[in-house]
Amino acid sequence: MTSPGAPPAPPVGRDVLRSALELYLDLHLHPELSGAEERTAGRLADWLARDGYTVTRGIGGHGVAGVLRRGPGPTVLLRGELDALPLAEETGLRYASTVPGVMHACGHDLHLAALAGAARALARPVRGRAGPAGTIVVVGQPAEETLQGARAMLADGLYERCGTPDAALAQHTAPLPAGTVAHGRGPLLAGSRALDAVLHGTGGHAGAPHLTVDPVVAAAAAVLRLQAVVSRETAPAEQAVLTVGRLRAGERSNVVPDRAELGLSLRAFSDATLARLDEAVRRVITAESEASRCPEPPRFDLVSSSPPLVPDAALAEAVGTGHAEAFGAGRVARWTPATATEDFAWFGPAGAALHGGEDVRLAYWMLGTVSPAQWRAAQETQETQETRGTQRNGMVPGNHSPAFAPEVRTALPTGIQALTRAVETTLRHLAPPGGEGGNGGQSQPRSRASSAA
């Protein structure tokens, strides 16, 4: 828990907020897709360098890391994402994306602007309030939307270059009232696997289907059969999602193609469930291939994967308490586990094989983005119409919508304060009793070797 004497969080300084807002507008105007975030990475790297961080560029692609040492103490990592989505923006904003077919529809521009603002606030503490000692590592991660960037940065030696942190922190926009944050217990986001499958057929003339092996029929049968994996093979109390998001075959209506492609998304809150879904997908598609007398077995490719996001319980409680102290309990909501997914979990124990940091604690929370007017309208609609489910934001454009438009004036300062307070809370929480440092009071970030030792 936070120390009883922890001071209240100061408001975001006008200069910090103004520069962070300018950065947000620039990022929103100039979004870049996963793996192509060169300009975005450069903006963050230059920002951190100006504030005294030791900056490393080009980690795992366009990844950026800045290190700031504030004396002996624990090491805390803050992560924000660089990439945008391949969507055409439909917000009508004056600062809408200038890149055709690309927009920040998941809030990564807001994440990054809040990260930059917090990094500046932590580097320039308020007079008379230096904050707890320790090392701060600010990370701009590429390719989150493809679930590849975290692994790429870790495989490229992020922790060896900057030190293995004691804790890693991140936040994510969510369709909640702007000015609020939300914390949860247990898994917050699902783990996922993305699979591509190819069914092989024997092509030919549509007028002579008996001379062909039609992979479209096999693929259609597989899609229907896969629906039973969740409805009939998964316990009702066990949350799992299996989606066929892509089915592609053929070019012309009078030609039977020789292959059909499926793109599948699997989501669950345990690795065991994900493994079972994966096995079921391969079993069903293989069985339909054999039933259709396909000339060769189907091919499967694992495109991406991410483990369930499960924060460290004690650290999450401490950060949540810190946010309640900073904002008031009324602005800290309870988060219900969601089957959205992302790759932040790799920075913690789930990625120990990549980085050796099996003791890295995670904390993660949601940042509200919905304006009061939008929220009230959604509530009124919910109250006057019968709807399915219990979400109160059905009329609010959420993440990955071409109409996604956060209430920046409120969400950005809240995001800066939430990150700043979380860092200070974590540094206090991890400092050993009677000592200044984390991990035995080391004054430098841990390397992989020292962590393993």
N, C-alpha and C positions, 0 to 999 in steps of 0.2 A: 504494500500500500504506500501511498505518498506520505511523506513526513508531515506531522501535524503542523509544522511551521512553514510549509510550502506557501510562498506568497501568491496572491491572485495573479492571473495572467494579465499583463498590461495590454492595452489596445494596440493594434497594429499602427506603427508610425505612418504619418501621411506620406513621407517620402518613399518608404518601403511599399506601401499600398499602391501609390501612383505608378511607380516603376513596374510593379508586378502586374498591374492592370494593363499597362502599355505592352508588356511582354505577352500577356494573354491575347490581346487583340491581334498582335502580330502573328502569333502562332495559329490563331483561328483563321486568319486571312491566308496563311501559307502552310496548309497541312501537307504532310508527307507520308507516304505509305510505308508499311513494314519493310525494313531493310533498306530504305532509301531516305533515312532521316538525317541527312548530312547537314542541312541548314539548321534544323531544329537543334541538333546536337551541338552545333557551333554556337548558337545563341546561349545555351545553358553553360557550356564550357567557358565562354568569355565572361558570363555573369559571375560564375564562381571564382574565376581567376581574379576579377576585380575586387572581390570581397576577401581575398587572402587565402583561398583554398589552394592546396596543391593539386593540380588537375591532371588527370590522365585521360587521353582521348583514344577512340578507336578500339575499345574493349568489346570483343565479340560482335564486331560490326561497327555500328556508330555509337556504341555505348560510351558514356562519360562517367567519371567518378572524381569527386573533389573531396579532399581530406583536410579537416581543420582540427588542430590539437589545442585543447584548452586546459592543459595540465594533466596530471596523472588521474586516471579514472577509467570507467568502462568505455567501450566503443559501441556507438549506436549508428546504424545505417538507416538512411531515409531513401525510399525509392519512389520515383515518378516515371511515367512512360512517355516515349517520344512519338509514337506512331499514330496515324489516323486510319480511317476506313475508306474503302472504295464505294462511297455513296455520293450521290448528287444532293447538295444541301437544298432544303426547302423551308428554311426558317424565316426568310424575308428580312433578316437582320441587315443593318447597314454595313456591318463588318463581316458579311458572309464570305465563305471560302472563295478565293479567286482561282482555285485549281479545279478545272472541270472534272466532275466525277469523283472528287476526293473531299472529305470533310472530317472534322473532329466530332464524330457522332457518339463518342463514348466518354468524353470529358477529359481526355488526356492533356489537352491544352490547359484546362483548369488545374489538373493535378500538377502539371509542370510549373505553372505560374505560382501556385501555392507553395510548391517545393522551393522555388527560387526565392520567394518572399521569406519563407521560414529560414532558409540558409542565410539570407542577409541579416535577418533579425538575430539569429544565433551568433553571427560573426560580429555584430555591432550591438552588444547588450546595452540596455538602458543604464544610464549613469547611476552608480550606486547599487546595481543589481547585475552582477557578473554572471550569475547562474552557476549551476553545479559543474565541476570539472569533468573532463573526459574528452574523448575523440569522437568527432562527428564525420561520417562518411555520407556524402550526398551522391546518389546514383541516378543517372538518366538512362533508362533501359530501352533499347530498341525492340521492335518486333514482338510486342506483347500480344497483339491481336492474332498472330499466328502461333502463339504459345511456344516460341523458339528463342526469344531474346534472353530470358533469364538463364537458361541452360548455356547459351552461347557465351554470355559474359562470365559465368562461373567456370566453364571449360577453358576460357581464355585467361584464367588466373586472376579474376577480380579480387578474391580474398588474399591471394599471394601478393598482389601489388599493393593493396590498401589495408591489409590486415583483416583477419576473421573477426567479425563483430560479435559482441555479446548479445545483441538484439537487433532485429531488423523491423522497421515500421513502414506502413503504407496506408493510404486511404483511397477510397473510390467513390465517385459520384453515384448517387442513387436517387430515384424519384421520391424523395422525402422533402419536407418543408425546408427551404433555404434558411440557413442560420442554425440548423440542428446537425447533430452527429448521431450515429446509431452503433451500438455495440451488441455482440451476441456471445453466446456460450457454445462451446463445442464447434463443430464444423460451421464455417460461415458460407463458404462457396463449395460447390461440388468439384470433384476431380473429373477429368475427362479423357477420352481417347477419340481421335479422329481417324477413321479408316477409309481407305479407298479400296474398292473391289472391282475386278473385271471378270465378267462372264464371257466365255469364248463360244462362238457359234460357227455355223457354216453358212455363209451368205449365199444369196441367189435371187432369182426373180420372184417378185411378190405373187405372180400368177402361178407359180409352181412351188408353193410352200412345202410340199411333201419331199422335195429334193433338198431342203435346207434343214438346218438346226437353228431355230430362231432364238437368239439370246434375249430378245425383248420379252418373250413369253416367260422365259426362265427368270428374268429380272423382275417382272411384274409379280410373278408368283412368290418370289423371295420377299419383295416389299410387303406383301400382304401377310405372309407367314411370320415375318419379323415382328409384326405388331403383337403377336402372342407372347413374345419373350418377356415383356413387362407385364402384360395383363394376365398371363397364365403360368409364367415360370418365376415370377418375383412376388414375394410376400407383400400384401397390401400395405403393411406398415413400413416397408423398406422403400425409400425414395430412389427411383431410377428413371432415366429418360433415354429412349433410343429413337433417334430421328434419322430418316433417310432424307437428306437435304439436297441430294443431286441424283438424277437418273438421266443418263445421256446415251442415246443410241441412234445410229443411222443418220442419213442426210436427205434421202428421198423416200416418198411414200410407196414407190413401186419397187424398192430394193430391200430385201431382208439383209440387215447388216451382219457382220461377222463378229461383233463384240458389243457388249453393253456395259456401261460404267455406273457404279453406285458410289456415292459419297455419304458416309455415315458418321453421326455424332453420338457418342455414348457418354452419359453423365451419371454419377452416383457419389455417395458420401463415404465410401470406403473403397480401398484398393481391391478387396476381395470381390465386391460387387462388380467393379469395373472389369476384373479379370473374367468373371462369369458371363457378363454381357459380351465381352470380346469373343469368348469361346462359343457362345450361342450364335453370334453373327456368322462366324466362320462355319459352324455346323449347318445352319439353315441354308446359307448360300451354296455350300458344297453339295448338300442334299438335293437342292433344286437343280443344280448343274447336272448331277448324275441322273435325276429323274427325267431331264430333258435330253439325255444322251449327248451332252456337249462333248466336243472332240478332245478337250483337255480340261484339267481341273482349273477352278478359278484362281486368280492371283489376288493376294491381299498385301496392302502396304499400310503400315502405321505412319500416318502423316505427322501427328503431334500427340502429346500426352501431357497431362498435368495432374499432380496429386490433389486430393482434397485439401482445402485451406483450413487448417486447424490452429488457431493461435495458442500460445502458452497461456494457461488459465490464470496463473498468478499475475503475469505481466499485463494481460488484457484487463483484469480487474483493476490493477493499479492505474493504467492509462484511462480507463473509464471513469474512475474516481477523480483523476486529475482533470478530465474534461468537465465533470459535474462541478468541480470547484471553480473552474475557469468560466463556464457558461451558465451555470445554474442547472439543477437537476431537470427542470422542465425542457431543456434543450438537448437532453441526452436520451435517445429513444432505445428501445430494444429491437434488435435485428433478428428476423426469422431466417433460418438457413435458406439459401437460394440456389437453384441449379444452374445459375451462371457460373462461369469458370474463368480462371486466369492463372498465370504461372508464378505468382509471387511465392508460393509455398516452396519452390526450389531453393530459395535463399535460406531456409531453415533446415530442420533435421531431415526432411524428405530428400534433400539434395546432398546429404553428407558424403555420398560416394563421389560426387563431383568436387566438393570443396573441403571435405574433412571437418566441417563445423557441425558436428552432431549436437552440440549444446547451444546453438544459436536459437534464441527465443524469438517468436514472432508476435507482433501485435498489429491489428488491422481493424479499421472501422469504416463506416459509410458516411459520406458527406452529402447533406441535402442540397438540392438544386432548384426546387420548385417554388415559384413566386407565391405569395399569399393569395393573390387573385386566382391563380390556376388551382391552387389547393382547395380553396373554398368552392370553386365551381365543380371540381371533381367530387367533393364531399356531397354537395347538393344533388348532383346527378346520381351518386351512389344511393342516397337516401330516398330518391323518388322513383328509381327504377330497380327492377329485379335483375341482379347480376350474378354471375357465377364466381365462386371464390370469395375471398375476404379482402383483397387488396383495395385500397381506397384511392388509387391513382390511375384508374382505368382510362380516364380522359386525358391524362398527361402524357405527352410524347416522352418515352423513356430512352434509355441508352440504345444505340444502334438504329434509332429512327432518323430519317432525313429531316425531321422537324425538331430534333433534340436541341434545346436552347436553354442552358442554365441561367438562373437569376444571378448573374456574376457579381453585382454590387453587394449582395449579401453573402453568397457562397464563397467568394474569394477571400475576404478577410477572415471568415470563419475557418476556411481551410488552412490559412497561414497560422492562425492562433492554435488550431487543433494540432498541427504538426509541431509547432514550437513547444507547446505545453507537453505534448507526448514525449519529446526528446528530454526535456528537463525532468519530467516524472520518471522516465526510464533510467536516466543517469542516477537519480536519487534511489530508485528502487533497487538497482543492481549494485550500488556501492556497498561493500561489506561493512558490517558494524564496526565502528571505530577506525575505519580506514577510508582512503580516498579512492582506491582503484578497484576495478572489477577484474576478475580472473587473477586473483592473487595480487592485485595492486600494481599490475604492469603499467608503466607509463607510456608504452608504445602499443599500437594495435598488434594483435596476435598474428603471426604468420601461420601457414598450414602446419609447419613442422612443430611450432610451439603448441598449437591446438592439439595435435595428435599426441604430443608428449604428455 
